[in-house]
Structures are given as C-alpha cells and as structure tokens.
C-alpha cells in the first residue's frame, strides 16, 4: 500500500511540474491550450525611448534585470560577448544574420524550459552516462519491476499500465534517432512536447484519448463540456458552460459536423501563432542595420546597444520616461 501511495504522489507531482493538462482545468479549457507566451509583458514603446520590451525579448526577463544593474561599459562588454556567441552558434562568418538573431531570441525565451529539464536530468539519468534511456525513465517514474510483474502490488494496475504505455509511446516519438536513449534535447521534447513541431501529433493524440470517452475517434460536444465541468444533480448549468457550448459550435468545430476530429483538436490545443522571435529579430535588424545590407556587424549592434540591453543609465532613463508619461 505504501508503494502505491508513493507512486501516486510522485506522478501527481510530476504532472504538476510538467504542466500536464488536468481534466478539471477550469472554465474555457485553458489547461489544454498551448499558446506561446509573449516575449515580454512590457509595452513595445520604442518611440518614447522605452526599450524594456526589446531587452526582455533579447535577453529574457531575469537576465534583462541583471543588465539593468550593470554599468554602461560592462553592459556593452557583455553584449559583445553575446554577439560572438550568436555568430558562433550560426555560420561563424563574422556577421549576425536574421536567422541567427531569431535563434538567439528563441533560445533565451526557452530558458525556463531548459532549467526545468536540467532539474529533472539527474533524477532520470540514473547511471550518469549523459543520456536517459527508456528503462531509466520508466524506473525513475514508476519504480523497478521485473518483466511481466508491472504494478502487481498497486491498486488499479490497469490504469498504470495504460499510463506506462502512453509514456513509452511519447518517448519513442521524442527519441528521433531511435536508439532508446534520450539526449537532453530529446528529453526536452518528451517533457515539453508542445514546444516541438515533431511532437505535435502526440500532443493531439493524447488530448483526443483524454476526451474521447466513447472511443469513436472524435470529441463530441458533451465530451468537450465534460472535460471542463462536472454537473451536479439538480444544478443549473452555469452561463460560462453555455458559452463554451457556443464556442465549440462556432470556433472549435471547423467543418460544422457536430464533433472534433484530430485536425480540429490540433487547431484548438496548438493554435497557429505568430513567430514572435522572428518578428522581434526583424525589428532589431531593421533598427540597427545602418548600411542596409540585411545583416548586422558587431559594431552595428554595439552602436545601438541600448536597444538590445539595459544598464544602470538606460534603466534610469526609462524610469524618467515612465514618470513623465504618468504626469
């Protein structure tokens, strides 16, 4: 009994840490929809000399705060080292291209994901060989069992067997080279599948399996509502539930056949979104490319350094600007 309790606690903590969608995610199904977060919550207000949005987009929010405490000289020196890293990660031709700038911004915006994977890495890489095998991942998650004896000592063993099979299926998709050993990038795809295009189908499949209670391969409107709301006997259906029914008809059911197929589920949970890193990279390139050759030299970036990064001086200036606007 104690082993079952520990296993259940571990799985609940794991689902919470990885952001696994919950059947009781609440109104409007926000727990199932994976939408890209904005690069920054700050207003994009370059016209008034406020570059906080650009700083947070280029550096990430936490690192941008660190730069705000640096002297202008140290801030520019660190930016110079970042420029070298951007070019080195690309073609090392001495210039920063649009693609290299976009890749850097995307990299900084995913720092929280990499941090969560790093935190989990030592739990899963049990033999410390720098890779995580499926057996290691399975044993770290569910405990060690001899073949054929999986979950013989826990309640509801069939449920856990289904969960194990589902996790293995996701692992096999994340394991792109098929060697049953996950690199750090492959483990990231396993833990955060919504961030990787090649994992899209598995996210859709898992969502469809969760909601499709009658196993007909579709999500009916009642199955959709049941994922959001559990009706109590004699209780009147809340207004927000009625709104969700309308949302299902108007926006989820694209072909108007009264149900959601896998493509419609995909459009719902992984909606098309603007490539925000590319938009910001284009903006920074346009504002800094003084010779208009479509690429940035290190000198061009450093000459416009206060748009890319902050410092004690620019932070003070932005505070004055905000104060002036408030007046």
C-alpha positions in Angstrom: 0.0 0.0 0.0 2.8 2.4 0.9 4.4 1.8 -2.5 1.2 2.7 -4.3 0.8 5.8 -2.3 4.4 7.0 -3.0 3.9 6.2 -6.7 0.7 8.2 -6.9 2.3 11.1 -5.1 5.3 11.1 -7.4 3.1 11.0 -10.5 0.9 13.8 -9.3 4.0 16.0 -8.5 5.4 15.1 -12.0 2.2 16.0 -13.8 2.1 19.3 -11.9 5.7 20.1 -12.6 5.4 19.3 -16.3 2.2 21.2 -16.8 0.2 18.1 -17.8 -3.4 19.1 -18.7 -5.9 18.3 -16.0 -9.5 17.2 -16.6 -10.6 19.9 -14.1 -8.6 22.6 -15.7 -11.5 25.0 -15.1 -13.5 27.3 -17.4 -12.6 27.7 -21.0 -10.2 24.8 -21.1 -7.1 26.9 -20.7 -5.2 23.9 -19.3 -5.3 22.1 -22.7 -4.4 25.1 -24.9 -0.7 25.6 -25.6 -0.2 29.1 -26.7 3.1 30.9 -26.9 3.7 33.4 -24.1 4.6 37.0 -25.1 8.3 37.8 -25.3 7.7 40.5 -22.7 4.8 42.0 -20.7 6.3 45.4 -21.2 4.8 47.8 -23.8 6.6 47.9 -27.1 7.3 51.6 -26.9 10.5 52.4 -28.8 9.1 55.7 -29.9 9.3 57.1 -26.4 12.8 55.6 -25.7 11.5 52.7 -23.7 13.3 49.6 -24.8 12.3 47.3 -21.9 10.3 45.1 -24.3 13.3 44.7 -26.6 15.6 44.0 -23.6 13.4 41.2 -22.2 12.8 39.7 -25.7 16.5 39.7 -26.4 17.8 38.6 -23.0 14.9 37.0 -21.2 13.2 38.7 -18.3 15.6 37.6 -15.5 18.8 38.4 -17.4 17.4 41.7 -18.5 17.0 42.7 -14.8 20.7 41.7 -14.3 21.8 44.0 -17.1 19.8 46.9 -15.6 22.2 46.8 -12.6 25.4 47.0 -14.7 27.4 50.0 -15.7 27.0 51.0 -19.4 30.6 49.8 -20.0 30.0 46.3 -18.5 26.6 46.1 -20.2 28.2 46.8 -23.6 31.1 44.3 -22.9 28.7 41.5 -22.1 26.6 42.3 -25.2 29.7 42.0 -27.3 30.3 38.5 -25.9 26.6 37.6 -26.7 27.2 38.8 -30.3 30.2 36.5 -30.6 28.0 33.6 -29.3 25.2 34.3 -31.7 27.6 34.2 -34.7 29.4 31.1 -33.3 26.1 29.2 -33.0 25.4 30.0 -36.6 27.9 30.1 -39.5 30.7 32.0 -37.8 31.1 34.4 -40.7 31.6 37.5 -38.5 28.1 38.7 -39.1 24.8 38.2 -37.3 22.1 37.2 -39.7 18.4 37.4 -39.3 18.3 33.6 -38.7 21.0 33.8 -36.0 19.2 36.7 -34.3 15.9 34.8 -34.3 17.6 31.6 -33.0 19.1 33.6 -30.1 15.8 35.2 -29.1 14.0 31.8 -29.3 16.9 30.3 -27.2 16.5 32.9 -24.4 12.8 32.6 -24.3 13.1 28.8 -23.7 15.5 29.2 -20.8 12.8 28.3 -18.2 12.1 25.0 -20.1 15.8 24.1 -20.2 16.1 24.9 -16.5 13.2 22.5 -15.7 14.8 19.8 -17.8 18.2 20.3 -16.1 16.5 20.0 -12.7 15.0 16.6 -13.8 18.0 15.3 -15.6 19.9 13.8 -12.6 16.7 12.1 -11.5 16.3 10.3 -14.8 20.0 9.8 -15.8 20.5 7.2 -13.1 23.8 5.7 -14.5 25.3 9.2 -15.1 26.3 8.5 -18.7 24.9 11.7 -20.1 21.8 10.1 -21.7 18.5 8.9 -20.4 17.4 5.5 -21.6 13.7 4.5 -21.6 14.4 1.9 -18.8 15.9 4.7 -16.6 13.0 7.0 -17.3 10.4 4.2 -16.6 12.1 3.1 -13.4 12.6 6.6 -12.1 8.9 7.4 -12.7 7.1 4.1 -11.8 9.7 2.1 -9.8 11.5 -1.0 -10.8 9.5 -4.1 -11.8 10.6 -7.4 -13.3 9.1 -8.0 -16.8 5.5 -9.2 -16.6 5.1 -8.0 -13.0 4.4 -4.4 -13.6 2.2 -2.9 -11.0 1.3 -6.2 -9.4 1.4 -4.6 -6.0 -0.6 -1.4 -6.6 -4.3 -0.7 -6.9 -5.8 0.0 -10.3 -2.9 -1.7 -12.0 -4.6 -1.5 -15.5 -4.7 2.3 -15.3 -1.0 2.5 -14.5 -0.2 0.1 -17.3 -2.0 2.4 -19.8 -0.1 5.4 -18.4 3.2 3.5 -18.8 2.3 2.6 -22.4 1.4 6.1 -23.2 4.6 7.5 -21.7 6.6 4.9 -23.8 4.8 5.9 -26.9 5.7 9.6 -26.3 9.3 8.7 -25.5 9.6 6.8 -28.8 8.4 9.8 -30.8 10.8 12.1 -28.9 13.7 9.7 -29.5 14.3 10.8 -33.1 17.3 8.6 -33.7 15.5 5.5 -32.4 18.3 4.3 -30.1 16.1 4.2 -27.0 18.4 6.8 -25.4 17.3 10.4 -25.0 19.7 13.2 -25.4 19.0 16.4 -23.4 17.2 17.8 -26.5 15.1 14.6 -26.9 14.2 14.5 -23.2 13.1 18.1 -23.5 10.8 17.1 -26.4 9.4 14.3 -24.2 8.8 16.6 -21.2 7.6 19.6 -23.2 6.1 18.1 -26.4 4.1 21.3 -27.1 7.3 23.1 -27.9 8.4 20.8 -30.7 6.8 20.5 -34.2 7.6 16.8 -34.5 5.7 16.1 -31.2 2.5 17.8 -32.4 0.8 14.6 -33.4 1.4 13.0 -30.0 0.0 16.1 -28.1 -3.1 15.8 -30.3 -3.4 12.1 -29.8 -3.1 12.3 -26.0 -5.7 15.1 -25.9 -8.1 13.1 -28.1 -7.6 10.0 -25.9 -8.3 12.0 -22.7 -11.6 13.5 -24.1 -13.0 10.7 -26.3 -14.8 8.7 -23.7 -16.9 6.6 -26.2 -13.8 5.8 -28.2 -15.3 6.7 -31.6 -12.2 8.8 -32.6 -13.9 12.1 -32.2 -14.7 14.6 -29.4 -18.4 15.2 -29.1 -19.7 18.4 -27.6 -20.7 16.6 -24.4 -17.3 15.1 -24.1 -15.8 18.5 -24.6 -18.0 20.0 -21.9 -17.4 17.1 -19.5 -13.7 17.9 -19.6 -14.5 21.4 -18.2 -17.5 20.9 -16.0 -19.0 18.2 -13.8 -22.7 18.6 -13.5 -24.2 18.2 -10.0 -27.7 16.7 -9.8 -30.3 19.5 -9.9 -27.8 22.2 -10.6 -28.4 24.7 -13.3 -25.7 24.8 -16.0 -23.6 27.9 -15.4 -23.6 30.6 -18.1 -19.9 30.1 -18.9 -20.6 26.4 -19.8 -23.3 27.6 -22.2 -20.7 30.0 -23.6 -18.4 27.0 -24.1 -21.0 25.1 -26.0 -21.3 28.1 -28.3 -17.5 28.3 -28.6 -17.5 24.6 -29.6 -20.1 25.2 -32.3 -18.6 28.5 -33.6 -14.9 28.1 -33.3 -13.8 24.5 -32.4 -16.0 22.5 -34.9 -14.5 24.0 -38.0 -16.3 21.7 -40.5 -19.6 22.0 -38.6 -20.3 18.3 -38.3 -21.0 18.5 -34.6 -17.8 16.9 -33.4 -14.0 17.4 -33.4 -11.7 15.3 -35.4 -7.9 15.1 -34.8 -7.1 18.1 -37.0 -9.7 20.2 -35.2 -8.3 19.1 -31.9 -4.9 20.1 -33.0 -6.1 23.6 -34.2 -7.7 24.0 -30.7 -4.9 22.9 -28.4 -2.0 24.0 -30.6 -3.4 27.0 -32.4 -1.3 28.7 -35.1 0.6 31.6 -33.7 2.8 34.4 -34.9 6.6 33.7 -34.9 7.3 36.2 -32.2 11.1 35.7 -32.1 11.2 36.3 -35.9 9.1 39.5 -35.6 11.4 40.8 -32.9 14.6 39.8 -34.8 13.3 41.7 -37.9 12.6 44.7 -35.7 16.1 44.7 -34.1 17.7 44.2 -37.5 15.8 47.0 -39.1 16.6 49.4 -36.4 20.3 48.5 -36.2 21.3 47.7 -39.8 22.8 51.1 -40.7 24.3 50.1 -44.1 21.1 48.2 -45.0 22.9 45.0 -46.1 20.4 42.7 -44.3 22.8 41.6 -41.6 24.4 43.1 -38.5 28.0 43.6 -37.7 29.2 43.6 -34.1 29.9 47.4 -34.5 26.3 48.0 -35.7 24.9 46.1 -32.7 27.1 47.9 -30.2 26.4 51.3 -31.7 22.7 50.6 -30.9 23.4 48.7 -27.7 20.8 50.4 -25.6 18.0 48.8 -27.7 19.4 45.3 -27.1 20.3 45.5 -23.4 19.8 47.8 -20.5 22.2 49.3 -17.9 22.0 51.5 -14.8 22.0 54.5 -17.2 19.2 53.3 -19.5 17.2 51.9 -16.6 17.2 55.4 -15.0 16.3 57.0 -18.3 13.3 54.6 -18.8 12.1 55.4 -15.3 12.2 59.1 -16.1 10.3 58.5 -19.3 7.6 56.5 -17.5 7.4 59.2 -14.8 7.0 61.9 -17.5 4.2 59.9 -19.2 2.4 59.5 -16.0 2.4 63.2 -15.4 
